[in-house]
Amino acid sequence: MQEKHVEQALQKAVRQAGGHAYKFTSPGTNGMPDRLIILRGGKLGFVEVKAPGKKPRPLQARRLQQLQDMGFIATWIDHPDQIQSVIDAIQTT
């Protein structure tokens, strides 16, 4: 399975939850997560999507930690089985 398949599954699941999974780019700031997840009720989180078995690069891990330190849900996934738990975490913040 490729990263794009995990990313497509994430987009589909977020849409089914009534939200949006925007491709997130931040010019001039490397290592930002791939997707900005926006759910109803003003809930949002950041998700770095990796191919199965892959992990974030050190800079990506630092960016996720920076976002977590600011109080956001910021995580990475490498398998579609992880998607629902991420959506649940964002919804309950």
C-alpha positions as CSV (number, residue, x, y, z in Angstrom):
1,M,0.0,0.0,0.0
2,Q,1.3,3.4,-0.9
3,E,1.1,6.7,1.1
4,K,-1.5,8.0,-1.3
5,H,-3.9,5.2,-0.5
6,V,-3.6,6.0,3.2
7,E,-4.2,9.7,2.4
8,Q,-7.2,8.9,0.3
9,A,-8.7,6.8,3.0
10,L,-8.2,9.6,5.5
11,Q,-9.9,12.1,3.2
12,K,-12.9,9.7,2.7
13,A,-13.3,9.1,6.5
14,V,-13.1,12.8,7.3
15,R,-15.8,13.6,4.7
16,Q,-18.0,10.8,6.2
17,A,-17.5,12.5,9.6
18,G,-18.8,15.7,8.1
19,G,-15.4,17.4,7.9
20,H,-12.7,18.4,5.5
21,A,-9.1,17.2,5.1
22,Y,-7.3,20.0,3.4
23,K,-3.8,19.5,1.9
24,F,-1.7,21.7,4.1
25,T,1.3,23.6,2.8
26,S,3.3,26.2,4.6
27,P,5.7,27.9,2.3
28,G,9.0,28.6,4.0
29,T,8.3,26.2,6.9
30,N,9.5,22.6,6.1
31,G,8.2,19.6,7.9
32,M,4.6,20.7,8.4
33,P,2.0,17.9,8.5
34,D,0.3,16.8,5.2
35,R,-3.3,17.4,6.2
36,L,-5.3,19.9,8.2
37,I,-8.4,18.2,9.5
38,I,-11.4,20.4,10.2
39,L,-14.5,19.0,11.8
40,R,-17.8,20.4,12.9
41,G,-17.9,22.4,16.1
42,G,-14.6,24.2,15.4
43,K,-12.5,21.1,15.9
44,L,-9.2,20.8,14.0
45,G,-6.1,18.7,14.0
46,F,-3.0,18.0,11.9
47,V,-2.0,14.7,10.4
48,E,1.2,13.6,8.8
49,V,0.5,10.7,6.4
50,K,3.2,8.0,5.8
51,A,3.3,4.8,3.8
52,P,2.8,1.7,5.9
53,G,5.9,1.0,8.0
54,K,7.4,4.4,7.5
55,K,7.9,7.0,10.2
56,P,8.1,10.8,10.2
57,R,11.5,12.4,9.5
58,P,13.0,14.1,12.5
59,L,11.9,17.6,11.3
60,Q,8.4,16.3,10.8
61,A,8.4,14.8,14.3
62,R,9.5,18.2,15.7
63,R,6.8,20.0,13.9
64,L,4.2,17.6,15.3
65,Q,5.5,18.1,18.8
66,Q,5.4,21.9,18.4
67,L,1.8,21.7,17.4
68,Q,1.0,19.4,20.3
69,D,2.8,21.8,22.7
70,M,0.4,24.5,21.4
71,G,-2.6,22.3,22.3
72,F,-3.5,20.9,18.9
73,I,-4.1,17.3,18.1
74,A,-1.1,16.6,15.8
75,T,-0.1,13.1,14.9
76,W,1.0,10.8,12.1
77,I,-0.6,7.7,10.6
78,D,0.8,4.9,8.4
79,H,-2.3,2.7,8.0
80,P,-6.0,3.2,7.4
81,D,-6.8,1.4,10.6
82,Q,-5.5,4.4,12.6
83,I,-7.8,6.9,11.0
84,Q,-10.9,6.6,13.1
85,S,-9.0,7.0,16.4
86,V,-7.5,10.2,15.0
87,I,-10.9,11.5,14.0
88,D,-12.3,10.6,17.5
89,A,-9.4,12.4,19.2
90,I,-10.0,15.5,17.2
91,Q,-13.7,15.4,17.9
92,T,-13.3,15.1,21.6
93,T,-10.9,18.1,22.0
